Structure formats: C-alpha cells, structure tokens
C-alpha cells in the first residue's frame, strides 16, 4: 500500500524524507564529505575503523542522522540489548550519523558513519547527496575495504574509483591504483553514480587487505588515511595506529613462521606481485582451497593477550 492512511506504510521519498533528523545545523565552510559503512564494503574493518578514527581524532560533533527502519531488514540488522539481572537496561538501534569538523584551515569536514542499507539505495543516497548539496560540499570521498590476493609483506595497496574523468590526473599523482573490476557493487559505487548525475565529484578509496588475514587490518587503515590526507590536505595523527600496525605485523609474522603452507602461499604471492606489480589473482584450484590459506589471527591475538594477563 502506498497511501498515507494508517492501514499501511508510505514508502515514497516524500514520506521517508520526514524521517531525517537534524540535532544541529552547523555553519560550515566548503566542507569535504567522507563516508564509511559497516557491512559488505567493510573488509578488514577498513571503512568503519577509518571513519571512527577520524571522528575520534577530530572530536567530530554529531549533527544529523538517517533513521534505519525504512532501509534495513531487522532480521539481518538486529537491535542490541543490555540486560542485567533480568531487567532491560538499554536497547540500542544501529544508526547512520553525520558529524562535522570545523577546521582552522579553509575547508571543513563532514563525516558520515553508517551501515550499508539493505533496501532503497536510491533514496538513501539522495539523503546523503541532498545534505552534501545543502552544505556546499566540494568533493565526496567514500572509504571501503576489500580482501585481495596480495602479500602482507608489501605496503598495502589503495585503489581509487572516480566519477569524473578530470579526477584521473589526481588519482595517478597520488599513486593510487586504478580500479579494475566487473561484478556486484556496494553502495559506494551507487553513490558515485548518483553524484555524477548531480554534477558532484566523488572518489571511492579502497584499501586492499590480504585475503588470508581475516581480521581488522590497521596497516591498511593507515594507508587509506594517508591517501585521504594527501588528497584533501589535512593533518591526522596516525602515530597510535602506526604503533598498533607494527605490533599487528609482528604477530602475523610470528604466526606465519609456524605455518609452512602459509609461508609457501605468501612466497608465491610475493613472487607474482614483485614480478608484475599487479595484484595477483588466484587460479581456479587456489580459489577452491582458499579456506586452508586463511589466518584467523584474532583468535591467536586473544590467546596471546590471555597468556600475558596470566603471566602478569
């Protein structure tokens, strides 16, 4: 039913637009918009962790949100409850939030941290782009993470997808890889296409994490944030992330040393990567056995942490 009566829900754009919530309407100067999502485009937690670091670093202030009820299947994105001694203390719903940053420099920032919607991508994207137009956003950046067949022993690759040819020179200048892909897309690509129709420049930065490391990859997060810094000329303190990244790599190397099969896989990846300077793709045989080549390092790190606590 598409009417406005009580018997049904009106899912027209006009009805849903009533749901966007502003807690504040800041005065911003030519801001850039940086977008990150949890969900499918968040491999190695590159997108979510990068956005959270930006929010924390700049002490960004929340000013608007997109309600979830019209864009998600609740069976797939459930609220989270806190229950103590049988009593419901708190019920938290997932959210999509806009934050703003007032800089001393000529440009401000808008940060969006959300969850990739299950439904109505066109309307969801309109929300974001309407807000971008309202605040005179100069350029839009989305940050994503993808698993790829690359070795962790090399500097992480960051690739870019852009929606206007005039952005190509900048992409090459910053040493970003030019995305080559054919297949299902995330909402990042959908936003770029919608922005193009409005004449807005949008760039999608993707951090490529080794497929065999199935955990948060701070090293890749750092690489993506550095490229973002270089593009929009902002300063971000990455020292804490870099220290965590070095520790992470030490633990990965320690684990790899104990696994001859994984050493062999990484050695082959390094050989192909070094020889072609391209991201190697798995053969059909490799693809079928990739589960044997995955390091679930999170469990290993948890074990190390528990052992340290016992030792202390």
N, C-alpha and C positions, 0 to 999 in steps of 0.2 A: 504494500500500500504506500502511495506517495503523497497522500493528502496530509493535512495538518491536524486532523482530528485525533482524539485520544485513543482511537482503536488501533492506530499504527504509528510507525516511526517515519518521519520525513527525512530521507537521506539526501535531499537536494543540497546543493552547495550553499544556498542562502540559509537553510536551517542550520547546517553544520557550522557555518561561519559565526553563528551566535555563540558557539561554544569556546572560541578562542578567548583566553583570559590574559588581561594586562594587569599587573600589580603596580606598574610604573610606566611612564612614557618618557624615557630619558632624552636629553638633547645631545645628539651625537654628531661628530664631525666626519663626514665622508668615511664611514666605517667599512672595513672588510668583514665579511661573514665567513666563519669557519664552522663546518658541520661535521659531526661524527655520530655514528649509530652503533648500537649494540645489535646483535643478530647476525645474519648471514654474511654481511661485508666486514665482519669484525674478527677475522682470523688472527690468532695470536694476541687478541685483545688490543691490536694496534690502534683502532679507531677510538674505542672507549677510553683507553688509558691515556692516549694523547690529549683528548678533549678534557679529561679530568685533570691532567697536569696543567693545562692552560688555565682552567677555571681556578685551580688552587694557587698557581703561581701569581696570577694577576688579581687574586681575590675578587674575581668577577661577581657582579651582583645580578641575581635573578630578576627578570622583569616581565616575562611573559611565558605562557605555556600553551601547548596544544593538548586538549583532553584526549584520553585514549579510547573511550568507549565506542566511537564510530569507526575506528581504524584497526582494531585488533580482535582476534578470536580469543575470548577469555580462557578457553580450554588450553590454549597454547601459551598464553601470557597471563599467568595467574597472579592475583594479589598475594602479598606476603604478610603473614600474621605473626605477631609476638604474643605468646600465651604463657602466663605464669600462674602456677598452682590452679589451673582450671579456669582462670579469668582472662578474657581477651583484653590485652593491654593496648595493642595498636594494630591497625590494618593499613598497610601501605600499598598504594597502587603505583604501578610503573608510570613514569612520566616522560614528557618531552618538553624540555625547558630552554628558553633563550636567556642568555646572560650578556651583560655589556661591560666593556672596559673603557674607561676614559684615560687616554694616554697623554703624556706631556708633548709628544710629537704631533705631527699634522693629521694623523689618522687614528681613529678609534677602532674598537673591535666589537663585533657581536659574535658570541659563541652559541652554537646550538648543540645540545647533547640529547639524543633521543633514541628510540628503538625503531628499527625498520618496520613500517606498518605492514600488516597482512593484507589490508584492503584499501581501496580508493586512493591509490598513489597520486592520481591527478589532483584530487582535492587537497591532499596532504602537501604536495609540492606547491600548490597555489598558496597555501598558508605561508610557507616559508618565503616564497618569492614576493608575495604581497608585502610582507614585513620588510623584506630587503628593499623593495621599491620605496616604501614609506620612509625609510631611513637613508635613502640615497646611497645604498651600498655600491662601492666601486667594483669589487670583484668578489666572487663566491668561491670558496675552497671546500671541497669535501675530502675527508681523510678516511681511507679504508685499509684493510689488511687482507692479504691473500697468502695462502700456502703455495709454495712453489718448489720445484726441484733444483734447489741451489744449496751450496755448502755454507755452513755457518762460519767457516774459517776465512771467508772473504767479507769485505764490507757489504752490508745489506744493500740491496738494490731498491731504489724508489722510482717508480714509473709514473707517468702522467697521462691523463686523458683530458683533452681540452675541447671546447665547443666553438671556438673561432680560430680560423687559420692564423690570424695576427698574433696569437699566443705561442705559436710554434717556436719562433726565434728565442723567446724567453725560456721555454722548456729546454731547448738544446743548450742554451747559455749556462743554465744551472746544472747541467749534467744529468738531467732526468731521463729515464728510459722512455721511449715512445711505445705506448701500449699496443700490443698486437693480440687480438682476442676475437673469438667468434663463439657465442653461446649465450646462456641465460644471464641476465644482468641484475644488478642491485638497484636500489632506488637512487644511488649516486648518479648513474647514467641517465636515469629518468629525469632527475633534477637538471642535469646539464642540458638535456634536450629542451626541457620546458623553459629554461633560462635563455637558451638561444632564440627561441620564438619571441621572447620579450626584448631581445637585443642586449642581454646581460652577459658579461663574460664570466665563465665558470670553469674551474680547473679541478680535476679529481686526482689527488695524490695517493698512490698505493704503495704501502710497504710490503715487500716480499719476504716472507719468513720461510725458513727451511721446513719442508713438509714433514720431516722426521722429528721435529721438535713441537710437540702438541701441548703448548703452554704459553702463558704470557711471555712475549719476547720484547724486553725493554731495549735491547740493542736496536731492533728495527724501529721501535717508537722514537728513539733518539734520532735516527737517521731521517725519519719523516719530519720531525720537528725542526731539524736543522735546515732542511729544504724549504720549509714554510718560513723560517726566519729569514733565509736568504731572499726569498721572493718578496715578502711584504716589509722587510727591513725593520724587524722588531727584535728586541733582546729578550731571550728566555734563558733562565738559569737551568742548565741541564746537568750541573755537577752531581747532584744526588742520583739522578737517573744513570749517569755515566758510571758512577761507583757501583750501583746495583747491576749495571750491564756487565762490568768486568767480573763481578762475583758470579753472575749467571754463567758467563762463558767459561770460567774456571770449573764450575760444577759440570757443565756439559762435557768439557774436555776430559774430566776425570771419569765420567760415565762412559764416554766413547772408548777410552783406553781399556775398559773392561769388556768390550763387546767387539770381537774380531769381525763379525758380519757387518756391523755398522761401520767399522773402520774401512772395510772394503767398499761399501756403498759410497761413503764420503770421498774416498780416494778417487773413485770413478767420476763422481760429480765434479771434483776439483779439476780433474784432467780435461773433461769436456768444457767446463766453464773457462778455464785458462786458455784452452786452445781456440775456442770460438768467440769468447767474450759475449756469449749469449746464454740465456737461461736454458739449460738442457731439459729436454722433455723425456719422460720415461718411455721405454719400449712397452709393447703390449704385455710382455712377460713380466716386466718390472711392476707395471700397474696392478697386475693380478696378485702380487705378493707384497704390496707396499705396507701392509699391516705388520709384516715382520721387520720393517725398517723404521718404525716409529718409536721415538723415545718419549715415554710418558714421564718426563722429568719432574713433574710436580710432585708425584709420589716420592721420588728419590729425594728431593729437597726437603719434603716434610719429614722423611726419615732422618735426614742429617740434622734437621732442627731439633727433633725429639732427642736424638743422641747427645747433642750439645747441651740441652737442658738437663739431661740426666747426669752428664759429666760435670755440670756446674753445681 
